[in-house]
């Protein structure tokens, strides 16, 4: 006879699949012992740049039981966002694929809430919280622990069947479940394509990214002026960057997502170089009404576009 724990685990994974998650893995809610010294070293090296929030809640980042009372399980999920759609003008400043459609925070948080509701409805009184980039959680570490993949040299999680173009999110609940086995092998081998391709040399060691040099950080998180040392090195990215993922051989297994809300607007894809250089606040609000690009704000995006021009970088 199937135990309740196994039955509950199967029920949750089947519902996650029905909701559109590409994969679902589960780990025991415990202290991330291996990650503690890595995080401390990364912070001491000032690799978080101006992301001062990374210095907060050090203990909570390493122990989910401090985020959810009596936490027993961390359910890690991946949601595919890969697309073959591209901006039409090859000279246009570029936007990362993940920001083409609706803001993933909203879309995925809603699905996580549905999953939690389903658990409570079909299993019983289960307490928990849903997280999508919204709390001090080391998402990639938990995804690896839940058996979803391994950490690539670019520090992103890689899944053998789907590559790395997916969002990670979690449900932390007070229900014991059957736990998955983490991968014992790193399938990157001797490949260094991502390290070699990064124009700002942000990948300073395998699995270590100096955030203060990363194009995604410079175009989104950095609120002050972009340092002049990066002029001509931004590869024409105005919001985010996909270089280290685009170059990764494992992403030959990426498949286009099936999420309607992630579809880019025709207007966004059609905008040419001049359109971006002359973008108005009104156009920004219309094109990015529900987009994650709003994080950069109109002032941030226009700052980035001007910086690309100052570096005379027209790489496409």
Legacy VTK file of the C-alpha trace (Angstrom):
# vtk DataFile Version 3.0
C-alpha trace
ASCII
DATASET POLYDATA
POINTS 316 float
0.000 0.000 0.000
1.274 3.449 -0.974
2.250 5.617 1.996
0.543 8.980 2.505
3.880 10.771 1.961
4.414 9.121 -1.441
0.790 9.713 -2.408
0.956 13.401 -1.441
4.218 13.855 -3.352
2.753 12.293 -6.496
-0.389 14.401 -6.198
1.641 17.637 -5.956
3.900 16.782 -8.906
0.951 15.879 -11.121
-0.840 19.135 -10.308
2.359 21.150 -10.916
2.590 19.588 -14.369
-1.071 20.350 -15.063
-0.465 24.003 -14.117
2.271 24.214 -16.757
5.458 23.871 -14.715
8.220 22.203 -16.722
9.467 20.288 -13.709
9.006 19.917 -9.984
11.425 18.597 -7.374
11.279 18.416 -3.598
13.970 18.794 -0.923
13.886 18.581 2.851
13.657 22.023 4.480
17.003 22.217 6.208
20.076 24.427 6.635
22.106 24.889 3.414
25.451 24.069 4.950
27.477 24.070 1.719
26.108 27.426 0.621
26.913 29.356 3.809
30.665 29.886 3.159
30.036 30.558 -0.564
27.502 33.269 0.155
29.721 34.826 2.804
32.728 34.909 0.450
30.620 36.371 -2.380
29.347 39.173 -0.136
32.796 39.883 1.304
34.106 40.201 -2.257
31.519 42.959 -2.868
30.216 40.976 -5.834
26.680 42.109 -5.070
27.521 45.680 -6.117
24.766 48.054 -4.980
22.337 45.204 -4.264
22.622 45.913 -0.536
19.518 43.846 0.176
21.706 40.777 -0.424
23.459 41.550 2.860
20.180 41.258 4.772
18.634 38.119 6.246
21.811 36.029 5.874
20.403 33.272 8.122
17.030 33.206 6.358
18.734 32.758 2.985
20.261 29.560 4.281
17.400 28.132 6.331
13.789 28.043 5.026
12.542 27.094 8.492
13.128 30.743 9.411
10.754 31.814 6.615
7.937 29.356 7.239
7.026 28.045 10.685
7.621 24.311 11.045
8.740 24.037 7.389
9.287 20.457 6.278
9.609 20.608 2.484
10.881 22.978 -0.198
9.063 22.350 -3.472
11.194 23.756 -6.315
9.601 24.350 -9.685
10.788 25.480 -13.093
8.688 27.421 -15.597
9.896 27.582 -19.198
10.231 30.993 -20.875
12.348 30.124 -23.920
11.209 31.658 -27.197
12.428 31.680 -30.788
10.844 35.126 -31.292
13.384 37.912 -31.773
13.459 41.671 -32.223
13.223 42.374 -35.948
15.884 45.078 -36.249
19.284 43.492 -35.586
20.665 46.921 -34.651
18.016 47.544 -31.974
19.172 47.595 -28.363
18.286 44.183 -26.950
15.963 42.895 -24.227
16.435 39.579 -22.445
13.997 36.863 -23.535
12.535 36.558 -20.053
11.138 40.108 -20.260
9.414 39.825 -23.650
5.971 39.136 -22.205
4.055 39.689 -18.977
5.951 40.025 -15.707
6.801 36.501 -14.595
6.478 37.447 -10.920
2.737 37.936 -11.344
2.119 35.007 -13.707
4.037 32.410 -11.689
2.954 33.667 -8.255
-0.619 33.090 -9.337
0.175 29.512 -10.392
1.998 28.837 -7.112
-1.012 30.073 -5.158
-3.199 27.724 -7.196
-0.854 24.845 -6.366
-0.890 25.690 -2.656
-4.677 25.929 -2.699
-4.844 22.528 -4.426
-2.591 21.009 -1.742
-4.776 22.418 1.020
-7.951 21.274 -0.715
-6.818 17.715 -1.453
-4.444 16.949 1.417
-5.748 19.002 4.309
-4.543 21.745 6.600
-1.128 22.551 5.137
0.659 25.801 5.920
3.104 27.386 3.526
4.232 30.300 1.395
4.893 30.860 -2.293
8.078 32.560 -3.483
9.059 34.036 -6.867
12.147 36.226 -6.439
10.289 37.738 -3.507
12.231 36.624 -0.445
15.744 35.787 0.713
15.907 32.311 -0.832
18.838 30.719 -2.664
16.666 29.401 -5.473
19.335 27.658 -7.516
20.726 25.847 -4.494
17.263 24.532 -3.621
16.541 23.561 -7.236
19.781 21.574 -7.336
19.008 19.936 -3.996
15.572 19.005 -5.363
17.210 17.207 -8.295
16.185 19.656 -11.027
19.695 20.048 -12.427
23.207 21.257 -11.723
24.731 24.711 -11.404
26.516 25.677 -14.626
29.719 27.684 -14.811
27.555 30.768 -15.500
25.900 30.082 -12.096
22.473 29.329 -13.638
20.763 26.006 -13.069
20.939 23.682 -16.080
18.468 20.878 -16.706
19.553 18.085 -19.073
16.188 17.977 -20.848
15.424 21.689 -21.103
18.625 23.712 -20.758
18.463 26.840 -18.586
15.799 29.201 -19.976
13.320 28.809 -17.136
12.208 30.678 -14.031
12.745 29.086 -10.633
10.225 29.399 -7.821
9.319 27.651 -4.576
6.575 26.567 -2.247
7.803 26.060 1.300
5.292 23.992 3.265
4.957 22.293 6.648
4.170 18.896 5.116
6.768 16.094 4.950
7.106 14.630 1.453
9.297 12.223 -0.496
12.558 14.007 -1.273
14.395 13.907 -4.587
18.072 13.095 -4.996
20.449 15.927 -6.055
22.583 15.310 -9.162
25.984 13.835 -8.372
27.562 15.038 -11.611
28.322 18.385 -13.208
27.655 17.947 -16.913
29.491 21.112 -17.997
32.751 19.170 -18.130
35.653 21.203 -19.509
33.412 23.604 -21.488
34.110 27.291 -20.788
31.978 28.867 -23.539
29.971 31.022 -21.105
33.091 32.308 -19.332
34.806 33.107 -22.638
31.741 34.825 -24.142
30.970 37.269 -21.319
32.055 40.710 -22.653
32.390 42.261 -19.185
34.273 39.254 -17.731
31.664 38.928 -15.008
32.102 35.143 -14.607
35.231 35.308 -12.462
35.386 31.565 -11.709
33.215 28.524 -12.458
29.833 29.121 -10.754
30.948 32.537 -9.471
29.530 35.697 -11.068
30.730 39.115 -9.990
27.292 40.717 -10.009
28.752 44.224 -10.134
30.141 43.432 -13.638
27.137 41.534 -14.985
25.229 43.260 -17.808
21.907 42.248 -16.218
22.952 44.001 -13.001
24.238 47.076 -14.850
21.027 47.494 -16.872
18.470 46.627 -14.163
19.748 46.682 -10.573
22.254 49.527 -10.778
20.477 52.792 -10.031
23.449 55.142 -10.494
25.291 55.833 -13.733
26.854 52.838 -15.493
30.665 53.033 -15.003
32.544 54.222 -18.099
34.758 51.123 -17.973
31.851 49.206 -19.511
31.508 51.454 -22.578
31.609 49.331 -25.731
31.325 46.108 -23.712
27.556 45.820 -23.308
26.915 43.970 -26.595
23.924 46.254 -27.206
21.866 44.959 -24.245
19.510 47.548 -22.766
17.648 45.262 -20.343
19.140 42.047 -19.031
21.475 39.795 -20.985
21.251 36.284 -22.478
24.831 35.836 -23.696
25.950 33.133 -21.263
22.748 31.150 -21.870
22.621 31.647 -25.639
26.160 30.262 -25.937
25.533 27.252 -23.667
25.462 23.936 -25.613
22.798 22.562 -23.258
20.312 25.128 -24.551
20.111 23.298 -27.847
17.503 21.284 -25.938
15.413 24.370 -25.139
11.857 24.234 -26.439
9.546 27.227 -26.981
7.265 27.895 -24.026
3.496 27.429 -24.190
2.549 30.322 -21.885
0.266 32.821 -23.710
1.057 35.681 -21.308
4.780 35.408 -22.153
4.148 36.170 -25.828
5.875 39.436 -26.817
3.816 42.254 -28.245
4.175 42.831 -31.967
5.022 46.466 -31.230
7.986 45.524 -29.035
9.471 43.184 -31.664
8.909 45.701 -34.468
10.628 48.684 -32.817
13.829 49.649 -34.612
16.988 51.329 -33.358
15.609 54.842 -33.877
12.310 53.968 -32.186
14.214 52.956 -29.066
16.449 56.019 -29.131
13.381 58.265 -29.408
11.126 56.313 -27.017
8.725 58.457 -24.992
7.353 57.834 -21.508
3.946 57.206 -23.114
5.321 54.502 -25.436
7.247 52.946 -22.551
4.067 52.687 -20.463
2.117 51.175 -23.345
4.690 48.608 -24.506
5.758 47.524 -21.015
2.425 47.892 -19.208
2.615 44.384 -17.688
6.311 43.713 -18.254
9.238 43.097 -15.910
11.001 45.910 -17.812
9.070 48.335 -15.586
11.649 47.480 -12.912
14.182 49.600 -14.783
11.659 52.437 -15.119
11.587 54.795 -18.083
14.580 56.747 -16.759
16.632 53.584 -16.334
15.884 52.244 -19.803
16.694 55.553 -21.515
19.904 55.769 -19.442
20.886 52.341 -20.763
20.124 53.251 -24.379
22.184 56.451 -24.127
25.048 54.491 -22.569
25.052 52.035 -25.462
25.336 54.945 -27.878
28.104 56.553 -25.835
30.079 53.337 -26.248
29.370 53.405 -29.994
28.355 49.770 -29.685
26.107 48.595 -32.503
26.584 44.872 -32.171
23.452 42.936 -32.981
LINES 1 317
316 0 1 2 3 4 5 6 7 8 9 10 11 12 13 14 15 16 17 18 19 20 21 22 23 24 25 26 27 28 29 30 31 32 33 34 35 36 37 38 39 40 41 42 43 44 45 46 47 48 49 50 51 52 53 54 55 56 57 58 59 60 61 62 63 64 65 66 67 68 69 70 71 72 73 74 75 76 77 78 79 80 81 82 83 84 85 86 87 88 89 90 91 92 93 94 95 96 97 98 99 100 101 102 103 104 105 106 107 108 109 110 111 112 113 114 115 116 117 118 119 120 121 122 123 124 125 126 127 128 129 130 131 132 133 134 135 136 137 138 139 140 141 142 143 144 145 146 147 148 149 150 151 152 153 154 155 156 157 158 159 160 161 162 163 164 165 166 167 168 169 170 171 172 173 174 175 176 177 178 179 180 181 182 183 184 185 186 187 188 189 190 191 192 193 194 195 196 197 198 199 200 201 202 203 204 205 206 207 208 209 210 211 212 213 214 215 216 217 218 219 220 221 222 223 224 225 226 227 228 229 230 231 232 233 234 235 236 237 238 239 240 241 242 243 244 245 246 247 248 249 250 251 252 253 254 255 256 257 258 259 260 261 262 263 264 265 266 267 268 269 270 271 272 273 274 275 276 277 278 279 280 281 282 283 284 285 286 287 288 289 290 291 292 293 294 295 296 297 298 299 300 301 302 303 304 305 306 307 308 309 310 311 312 313 314 315
